[in-house]
Amino acid sequence: MKILINTASTYKGGGVQVAQSFLEECQQFRDHEYHVVLGEMIAELIDTNRYPSNFFFYKIGYRPATRVLGFKSQSEFFEKLEQKVNPDVVFTTSGPAYWRPHAPHVVGYNLPHYVYKDSPFFNQISFWKKKKWALKGAIVTHFFKKEADAYVVQTDDVNERLQPIVKSHRVYTVSNTYNQHYEHPRKFGDKLHRQSDQEFRFLILSAWHAHKNLEIIPTVIKALPEAVRERVRFVVTLPEEDFKRSFSDKLGEHIINVGPIRPEEGPSLYKECDALFLPTLLECFSATYAEAMKMGKPIITSDLGFAHTVCGDAALYADPVNPNEWAARIIQLINDSDLRQTLIQNGREEQKKFLSARQRAERYLDICRKVVKADRNKDRKIVVVNQAVNYLTVGLCNAFTEEFGQVDLITGSIHEQGESLKKSVRVTKMNTWVDRPSWKKMLSYVWGCLRIYTLLLTRYRKHDVFFMSLPPMAYLLSIVLPNRCSMLIWDVYPDVFKITGMTETNLLYKTWAKLNKIAFKKAHRVYTIGVKMAELLANYVDREKIQITPIWSIFQSNGKVEKENNPFVLAQQLQDKFVVQYSGNIGLTHNVETMIALAEKMKDHDDILFQIIGRGTRVPHLKALVKEKNLLNCQFLPFQSDEMFPYSLSAADIGVVILDEATSKGSVPSKSYNLMSYGIPALYIAGEDSELYDYAVKYQHAKCVSSSNLQEAANFILSLKSDCNLREKYAQNAVKASQNYRRSNADKIVEYYLA
C-alpha cells in the first residue's frame, strides 16, 4: 500500500508518543510506501535520516486546527500533497484532520472530553467554559463525521461511546501500550536525590492540563497524617513556569519537579519512584498505566470507568475530587507491602491484554488494508439468508459490513447474544421458523423457500447471496438463481436423514444428493466448520473447493461464575450437587435419550444431577421416559433467558454434547464452543468419525464415548467428581482450546470470500 500518514494534528500528550512509535515500527513493514506529514511537535522527535528509502517526509508549518476559523485554508497543503502522492489510504494518527481526502481515511480518536460528558471535570468548570467545550465539541464532531471512513480508538468503552456520536459502525479498538523504550530501557543519570529508607515516591508523569486534576495534590498532602506526609514525595514532570504557577513554594519538600522528560527517559524515572499516582478526570487511554505495569509499579488512580477499563485489578481507586479518599489510598499502599506486591502481580497479568508497539502498528496497517478493501467493494452488495438468526449469523453479517457497501439480511427472527446486529444491516422479514409439530416445521420451510426465492429474484437480484442454516434446503435455490451464491454448511443434508432410518437408496435422499452436486459446483464459495464435515461434503463437491472455518462461542472470554455466587445455582438448590448438564436443542440429531440412560445407570449416586435444559420435539417423550423409570436424579428446565444463560452454563460441572452416531460426522453443536469458553469439561457422546472425537483427542478437554459404552461415560463422570485436580486440568485445557473458536473466525470467512 501507499500510505499517507498525517501527524499534523498531533502536538502534545500521549498522541505524540503513539505517532512516534507508529512511525518507528513501520520500518519493520517494508512492503509499504510511507508518505509522512510531520507536525511541528513530531518533527522535533523524528530523525528522518534514520528511515529507509520507502519513507518520504513532508513538514507542515502550521497546525490545521488553528486555521479552522481563520481566512487561510487548513486543507490546501494536504490537497496538493494528496494530488502529488496519490495514496491508497490516509491515516491521521490523532484527529480531527480538518481535511477530507479523496482516498479512504482512517482517523485516530483520542479526545475524552466529547465521549465522557459525565466526567466530574465538567462539574468543576464555569458555566461559560462548559458552553465553550460544548461548542468546541460540536465543531470537532462535525469534522470527525465529515472526514473519516473509519476510526481507531484505544478501548472498547470509548468504541461504544463514539459509535453513536459519529453515527458509524467502522470504529476499531487498538489498545495503547507502553513505548518501545520500555522493552529495552536505556541508562540515564538519576534525576532525584538519593532516596531515604522511609521516603515513598509517587510519580505523576503528566503535562499540566485542567482535566489531569493535578491541582488536587496540595489538598491531598494536607489530608495526610503528619507522619505519612513526611514520608511522601510527589514527582512531577512539568515545565518550570507551570510548576511555579500551580504549586506553592511551601510544598517544595513534598512535590519535586524534574521538568519534562523525553520518552526514552521514562523507564529510568520510574525506577527512581515507588508507585504511579494519576488523579485524572478524563482519559481515553493513558499510556502511563501500561508503563507503570511494565515497570512493576503499583497504581493509585481515579475511580472512573476509563481507569477501570485499562487498569482492572492493578490499581487502587479513589474518588477523584475527594482528597481524603486519595489520602486513605496512599496510606493503605504505603503500609501494606503485600498489597503492593499483589497490585504489581495483577499489573503483570493486566498488561498481557495490551498490544506491543509492533502489534499495534500491525493492527493499524491491517485496518488501513480493510478500509482500502471496503472502498474498492463499496458498490458490492450481499444478502445473508437465515430463517432463524442467532449470534453466529449476527457476527457474520457484521463482518461483511467491514468489506461490503451494503449488507442485507432475510430472516424470520433475530436472537442477539453477545453481539448486536449493526444498524447498517438492512433486515427484510420472512415467515418465522416453527419448531413443532413436524408438519408445521416443514410447512414453514417450504413457505420460507418460496419467500426467499421471490425476494432474491426481485429486491435482491443484484446482490451476492450467502445461505446459512435455515431453511435447510434453501441453498438449493442457488441452482435456479442468477445471483452469485455461497453457503455455510452446519448440518450436512441429506446425510442427517439417516437418523430416521432413511437409506441412500431413498428417492428423497438420492434427489437431494444430486441437487447438492449441482448447487455446490455452481457456488462461489462452500464453507463448513470442521474436517469431518468437509470429508462428508466431499461426496458432493471437490474437496479443494470446501473452505473449513470453525464457528465461535457466544462468549469471547471465560466469564464462568463460581457456584457460591451463582443465582441460578441458588435458585435451583444445586449447591451440593455435581451437575452433569445438557443445554440445547432437543431434536432429531441430538439423541438426548442417552442422558436418561446414563442417569439410570448412575441413579445410586444421589449427589449427581443430570440436568436437561432446552426445547424440541423430543421433550415430552423424554419426560415420560424419566417418569416411567422413576428417576429422581433428572431435572428438566426450559431454555434460560439471555441474562440467566451465563449463570446456568456456569452451574455445569460437566457439559454434555450428544450426537446420534448415524450422523455425528455431519454436525457440530455450537454449545461445544460455549463450554470451552467457560472452561467446563465436556462429555461428548458421539462416534469416532465425528468432529467432537477429534476435538477431545486434540485438546484433552473432554471425553468422547460411544452411546453403546455408557459405562465409560459413567467412569469419566466419577473420575472428575472425585479428583478436583483432574477436573481443573480439563478446565484449563478447555479454555486453551477456546482460543481457536473466537469471533475473528467470522472475519476469516469474509476474507476467504473476497480472496
N, C-alpha and C positions, 0 to 999 in steps of 0.2 A: 504494500500500500504506500501511497504518497500521502503523508500526514502533515497537516499544518497544525502545530502546537502553539496555542496562544496563551502566553502568561502575562499579557499586558495589564489585566485587571488585578493581578496578584501583587500586593505591595506590603503586606505585613502579616504577622502571626503564623499559624500552622500552615496556611495556604502556601507560603513561601517555601517551607520545608518540603511539602508534598510535591510542588513543582520541581524543585531542585532534585529531589530523589528520583522522580519520574524520568527526568532528562538523563540522569546518570545511569539509571537502569536500562534505558532504551538502547544504550550502547551494546547491550548483550543480545539484542534482537536485530540482527544485521540485514534481515530480508526487506526492511522498510526504508523509505527515504523520508527524512525528517526535516521539515522547514519550521524553524522555531522563532516566534516573535518574543523577544526578550523585553519584559517590563523593566522599569528602572531599578527596582529592588533586586530582581533576579539577575540582571546584567552584572551587578556587583559581585555575585556569588559564583558565576559560571565562567570558567576559563575555556573559551571556545577553541583554543589551540589544542586542547587535550582530546577533542572529539574527532571521530573518524570522518572519512570523506563523504559519508552518506548523510551528514548533518550540515544544514545551512542556517545561518543565524541572521536575524534582522532586528536591529534595535529601534524601538519606538520612543519618541521623545516626550510622550505625554501619557497620562492615564485616561482612558476613554470616559470614565465617569465624570471627569472634570469638565467635559465638553457637552454633556447632555443638555444643559440649559443655556449653553452659550451659542455664539454665532459660528464658531468653527465646527466643521464636520468631525464627529467622533469615529466615523467609519471609513473615511477616504483612504487612509493608509492601508486598511485591510482590503478594501475593494480592489485597489491597484495590485496589492500583493497576491490576492487570490487569482486575479486575471493572469498574472505572471507565472504563478506556480501551478495552477490548475490541480488542486489537491483532490484526492479521493474522499477525504474526510477532514473535518476541522475539530480539534479537541481543545476547548478552553478549560484550563485546569481549575480556575475559580471564576464563576460568572457573577453577574451577567457580563457579556462581552460588549453589549451595546452595538451589535452588528449582526445582521442576518446574512450569512454566506449562502452562495448557491449550492455548495457541496453539503452533504449531510453534516449536522453539527451536534457534537456531544459536549455538554456543559457540566462542569463540576458545581455542586451546590454546597455552600458552607456558610450560610447566613442564618444563625439560630434565632435572631430577633423576629423573623417572619413565620417561623414554624412553631415557636414556643411562646405564643402570645399570652399563655397563662403563667409565665415566669414571674416570680416576685420582683424581678428587676423593674417591671412596669408599675409596681406599687410604690417604688422609691423615687420616681422621677415626677417632675411637674406636669401639669395638665398640658402645657404648650409643648413640652418635649414628647409627650405621648402623641400629640397631634403630628408633630414633626416625624416621629417614627412611622406613624400610620401613613402619612403622605409619601415618605420615602419608600415604605413597603409597597405601596400601590404602584409606584414608578418602577421599582426593581422587579416586581412580579410581572408587570406588563412586558418588560424586556425579556424576562425568562420565558414567558409563554410564547412570545413572538419569535424568538431567535433560535430555539433549541428543537432538535428532533429527538433527543434523549438526554437524560440527566443522570449524573453519578453522585450518590450520597454515601455517607460513611457508616450509617447504622440503619437497621430495619425500622427503628422508631421514626427517624427522620423520613425514611422512604414512605411510610404510611401517612405521615402528616403532609408531605409535599404533593403526593399524587392529586388530591382534591384541589389543591391550590393552583397547580399548573394545568389541571384537567388533562393529565396524560398518564398512561399506564407504563410508559417506557422510562421507568425510574429504576436504576440499578444500584444495588448496595455493594460497595467495595470498602472493606474496613480499612481505616487508617492504621498505622503501625508506627513503631519507633524508627528513627532514621537509621540508615545502614551503618552509621558511625558507631552505633551501639553493639553491632556484631563484632567489630574489631576496633575497640577503643584505642585512641592514641594517648600518649602520656603528655600531660601538661603540668606546669607548676601549680602548686596549691594556691588557691585564691583566698583561703581563710587561714586564720591563725591556728596554731596547734590546739586541738580540742582537748579540754579537760575531761576527767573521768565522769563528772556529774553533768556536763553540758549535753543537751539534746537539741539537735538542729533540724528544723523543718525547712525544706526547700520549697520556694514558691517561684517556679520557673515560668514567668509570665510577663508580658508587656503590661503597661497601665491602660486599662480600658474600664469604663464605668461598670460594665457587666461582669468584670472579673471580681468585683466586690472586695478589692484589697483594702479599702478604707475601713473594713471591719476589724483589721488586725489590731490597731491600738485598743479597741474596746475588748477584744479577746484577751490581750495581755493584761489589762486591768482586772478582768474577771478571774484570772488565775490566782490561786493562793500564793502568797509571797514566796514560800519555799520552792514551789514549782516554777514561779515566774523567774527566779534567779537562775534556774537551770535551762530555760527555754531560749532559743535563738531562732528568729525567722530570717532566712537568707533570701533576699530578693535580687532580681536582675533587671533593674530599671535604669534608664538614663538619669544622670545626676539631677537634672532640673525637675523631672517627675518625682524623684525621691524626696528632694528638699521641699517641693510644693506640697507633698502629700503627708509627710511624717514629721512630727516634732523632733527637735534635737534631743529632747528629754528621753525619747525612746531609743536613742542611738545604741545603747548597750544591748537592747533586745532585738533590734532589727538591723541586719548587716546587709548593705548593698554592695554587690560585686560588679554592678553595671551589666549592660547587655553582653551576652556571650555568643560566640559562633556555634552552629550546630555541633561541630566536631568536639567542642569543649564540654558538651553536656555530660557525657559519662564521667569525666573527671570530677565535675562539681557534685554529681550525685554521690560519688564515693566519699566526699567530704561531709555529707549530710546523713541523717538517720531516717528521715521519712519525707513524704511529699504532703504538702498542705495546699489544698486548692479550694477556696471558698466561692468559686464561680457561680454566677446565676444563670448563665446562658452558654451553651456549647452545642455544636453538632457532634464533635468528637475532639477531645483534647489529647494530642499525642503524648502529653506528659504522663497521662495514666499508663499508657503502654511502656513508656520509658522507665517509669518507676518500677513497674513489674519486672521488666528486663533486668534492671539493676538491683533487684532484690530489696526494694524498699516498701514498707507498709504505707498506706494511703489514708488520709483523712480528707473527706470532700463533702460536697453539698448533697443533702438528701432530696435529690431531684431525679426525674426519670432518665435523663440523658446520662447521668453519672452511673446509675444502677445498670443501665444497658451496657456500658463499657466495663465497669469495674466488677460487677457481680459481687462475689464474696471476698474480694481482695481489698476491701476498704471499710473504714468506719464512716458513718454518715451523720451529719448534723444539720439541723435547721439552719439554712444559710444566713438568716437575718437574726439569729439568736446567739449572741456572744457567750452566754452562759453554757449553751449546749456545745459550742465549739470547745470551750474550756474543759468541759466534762470529758469530751472525747480525747483531748490532749492528755489529761491526767490518766485516763484509762489506758492509753497506749504507752505512756512513759512507765507506768507502774507494773505493767504486765508483760514480761518478756515472752511468755508462752503465747499470748495474743499476737505479739509482733511476728513471731515465727509462723503462726497459723496464717496470718494475712499474707506473709511472704510466700508461703507454700501455695495458698489459694491463688496468689498472683501468677505463679508459675503455671497453674492449671488454666487460669483465665486467658493468659497470653497465647495459649495454643489456638484460640479462635481468631487471632489476628493473622493477617497475611504477612509474609515477609515483604520487604521493599520490592524484591524481584517479582514475587507473586502478584503484588498489587499492580505493578507495571504491566505484567502479562494480562491481568484482568482488564485493565484499561484498553489494551490493544485488542483484546477479544471483543470488547463492547464496540470498539470502532469498527471491527470487521462485521459484527452483527448489524450495525447501523448502515454500513455500506451495502450489505446484502439486502436489508429491508428496503433501502432506497431503490435498488435495482428491481425488487419484487413488489414495489408499491402498487403496481397496477394488477398484480395477481390476486385472485380470489379463490378461497377454498371453503367448502361447506362440509362440516362434520355431521355424520348421521348416527344417532344412537337413541333408541326409543326411551331408554331409562338412563339418564346421565348420573354418574357418580363422580367421586373425586378424580378418578383416572381420566375420564373424558374432560373434566374441567381443566386439569393440568395440561392435557394435550392441546385443547383449544387455546389456552393462554400461551403455550409455547409457540403455536402457529402465529399468534398476533405479533410476535417479535420479528417475523420474517415476511408476513403477507400484508398487503394493503388492506384487505378485508377478510374477516373470518366470520362465517355464519354457522349456526347450529340448528339442526332439525331434531326435535325431541318432544317426548310427551311429558317428561318430568325431569326436574333437576334437583339433585340432593348434594348440597355443598358440604364437604367435611375437610377441614384443614386448609382449604384454599378456595377463595371465592372466584367465581367466573368474572373475568374482566368486563367492564361495562362496554368496551368497544365491540364485543362479540354480539352479533345480532341473532336473536333467538326466534325461530318460527315453530309454533306449536303443532303437534300432530296428536293422534289419539294416544292415550296412556297405555302402558303395558299392564295386563291383568294377570295376576299370579295364579288364581284358581277360580272356578274349576277348569279342567284342562281344555274343554271345548271353548270356553271364553278366552283362554290364553291364546289358542290357535286362531280364533276369530280376530283378536287384537293384532296378531302378527300379520294376518292376511290384509286386513284393512290398513294397517300401518304401511305395508309394502306398496299398496295402491296409492296412498297419500304421498309417500316418498317419491314414487315414480312420477307422479303428476308434478310435484314441486321441482324435481330435477329437470324435467323436460320444459318447464316454463320459467319459473322465477330464477332458477339456478343453472340455466343451460350453458352459461359461460364460466361456471365455476369448476375447479377441480373438486372431486368428491372423495371423502375419506370415510369409509364404513367402519363402524365399531360393532359392539356385540349384539344389539337387538334392533329389529327382529333378526333372528339367527340366519334367515335366508336372504336378508336384504341385499347383501353384497352380490348375489347372483343377478340382480338387476343391471349390474355393470355390463353384462353380456349384450344388452339391447340399448344401452345408453351411449350417446355420443361423447359424453364427458370423459376426461381423464380420471380414472378411478383407482383408488388404492384401498387396502383393507388391513386391519389388525385383527388377527385370529386368536381369540382366547380359548374357545372350545371348538374342537375340530368336528365338523359335521361332514358326512352322515355317520362318522365313526361313533359318536355319542349314542346313537340309537341302539348300539349293541347291548346296552344295559337293559333294554326292553326285551331282549332275545331276538331282535331283528338280525338277520344274516345278510351277508354281502350279495346274496342272490335275490334279495327282495327288490321289487321293481322300484320302490321309492329310493332305496339305498343306491341302486345302480344308476338311476336317473340323476340323483344329486351328485354322485361321484363324477359322472360325465360332465355335468354343468360346472363342477369345481375346476376341471381341467381347462375348460374354455375360459372361465372367469379369471383364473389365476394367470393363464398365459397372456391374456389381454391386459391385465392390470399393470399400472405404472409401478407400484410397489406392493409387496406382500410381506407383512410383518407377523411374527409370532413371538412368544415370550420365553421360549426355552428350547434346548437342544432336542429333547424327546419329541416335542410337538413339531419341530422342524422335520424330524425324521418321518413323522406321520404325514405331514403335508407334502413331503417329497413323493408320495404316491400320486400326487396330482399335478406337480409342477417341478421343474428343475430345481434341485437343492440350491444352486448358486443364486437363484432369484429370491430366496427366502432370507429376510433380514431378521436376526434374533435380537430383540431388545427387551430385556426384562422390565416388568412393571415396577411399581413402587408402593411404599406404605403410605397410609394416611398420615402417619406420624414421622416427622423428619428427625426426631431425636428421641432418646429414651426418657419418657415422662412418666414412667411407672410410679404409682402411688403405693407406698407401703400399707400393709393391712391395718395397722393401728390408726392410720389417718384416713382410711378409705370409707367414705359414706356408704358406698354400695355394700361393702363387707358388713358394716354395722347394720344396715337396713335388712340384709338377708341373714344376719346372725351366722356369719361364716368364720368368726374369729378362731374357732377351734377346729376348723375343717381344712383338710388338704383337698383343694379344688381341682378336679380334672374337668376342664371346660371345653365344650364345643359351642362356638358362637358364629352363626352364619346362616345362609340359606339352607333349607332342608328340602331338597328337590331330588330329581331323578339320579343325578350323578354322585350324590353325597353318601348314600348308604348309612344313614345315622343309626340304623338298627344295630350296627356294630357297637355303638356306645351302650345300648341296652344290654347286649350280650356280655360286654365287659363288666358292666355294673353287676350283672347277675353272678358272674364269676367271682367278683370281689365283694359280695354283699355282706360277708362276715367282718369286713373292716369298716366299723361304724364311723370312723373319723375321716373316711374318704368319700367325698361327694362328687357324683357325676352330674354336672350342670349343663343343660342344653338350652341355649339362648338363640331364638330365631323364629323364622316363619317359613312356611312352604306346604306343599301338598301332602307331605307325609306326617305332619304334626299330629293330626287326630289318630292316625294308626299307631304312632309311637306311644302316645299317651295311653291308648287302650292296651298296648303291649306291657307297659310298666304296671298298669293296674292289674292286669291278668297275672303277672309274675309277683305281684305284691312287693315291689322293690322300693324300699324306703330311702335308698341312697341315691335316688334320681330326683332332679329338680328341673322343671320346665319354666322358662321365663320368656316373655316376648322380647323382640329387639328393644334395646335400651335407647333412650334419647341421645342425641349427639353430645349433649352436655354430660350425660352419665356414662357414655361408652368408654372413655378412658379409664374410669373407675371400675367398670365391670370387667374390662380386659385385664386390668391390674390385679383383680382378685384371683386370677388363674395361677395355680402353681405349675400346672402343665396345660398347654393348649393343644387341643386335638384337631387334626385335619384329616378328613376321610374322603377317599375316592373309591368308587366301585372299580375293582380291578379289571373289569372288562373294558373300561375306558380311561383308566388312570394315566395313560400315556398322552391323552388328548386334553388335559385340563390342569391348571394350577390355581387353586383358590387364592384370592388376594389376602385372605386372613393369614396366610403363611407369612407374609411380609410384615403385617402388623405385629404378630407375635415376635418376630425377630427384633423389630424396633424397640419393643418393651423388654427385651431380654428374658423372654419367657420360654423355657424349654418346651419342645414340641414332641408330640407323639403323632407320627404320620402313619395312617393305616392305608396302605396303597401297595401296588405291585412293584417289583424290582425294575420294571420297564418305565417307571414314572419319573418325572422331573423331581418329585419330592424325595424319592430314594437317593437320587444323585446329590440333592442338597444335603441330606443327612450325612452321607459319606464324606462329602467335600468339607462341610463346615463343622461337623461334630457338635451340632447344637440340638439335635433331635434324634429320635429312634424311628426307623421306618420298618413296620412289620406287616405281614400279610393278615388279612381278616381271618384266615384259616389257622393262624397261630396266635390266638389271643392270650395264651399263657405267657408268651414272650412279652406282650404288651403289659400284662399284669406285673411281671417281674420288673419291668422297667419303671413302672409307677412306684412300686415298693422300694426299689433301689434309690430313686430320687427322694422319696419321702423320708427315708431313714438316713440318708447321707447328705447333709447340707453342703459339704464341700463339693461333692459331685454335682449337686444342683447349681451351685454357684459357677462351676466350670462350664456347664451347659449354657447358663445365662450369659456369661461373658462371651462365649462363642457365638451366641445368637446376636448380640449387639454388634460384634465384629462383622458377622455375615450381612447385617442390615445395611452396612455401608455400600453394598453393591446394588441396593434397591432404593435409590433416592429419587427425588423429583427431577433431578437432572437427566434421568433416562428419557423424559418427555422431550427434552431439548435434543437428545441424540436421535429420536425418531424423526424430528423435523430436519435435523442436519443431514441425515441419510436421504430424506425425501428430496432435498434440494441438490444432492450430490450429482 
